[in-house]
């Protein structure tokens, strides 16, 4: 008698074993049934024994800089501002930066990742973080917390002639001039 841990396979069902090969940068996976339906059998000749799947082989992930930095809280934006202001004094060690910001190492690396995603590079040389551009240029690219504006307030701000006003106007136009949802059959 079989234990409850063992399950019975229905008659005619066969286990499948993957055969993996690599050709031209693609991984080919073939599944063949185990048992009497081996090579040369009538089932294989009819094409019922194997299935082939071609997938590209795994490759190292490419780091990408996102087009728009993630949204930040007011507290985090203030911390990033303080970090850049502290770097105005010159290159700083990780320990000095974490102590100045009152954060742990993990939070520091998250902030560093966010700055880099926004195009602000802080290279590490001789165990010190540097700012390779002016602090004012880096501060201009810091992400800003969502001010929770109404559409009317945003339209007032978009009346200016600056690049920021034009950017805001484009966003408003996408909202106001968006095509209305159409139902099929109407």
Beta strands, then each sheet from edge to edge (+ up, - down):
strand 1: 16-23
strand 2: 26-33
strand 3: 50-56
strand 4: 124-125
strand 5: 128-129
sheet 1: 1+ 2- 3+
sheet 2: 4+ 5-
end
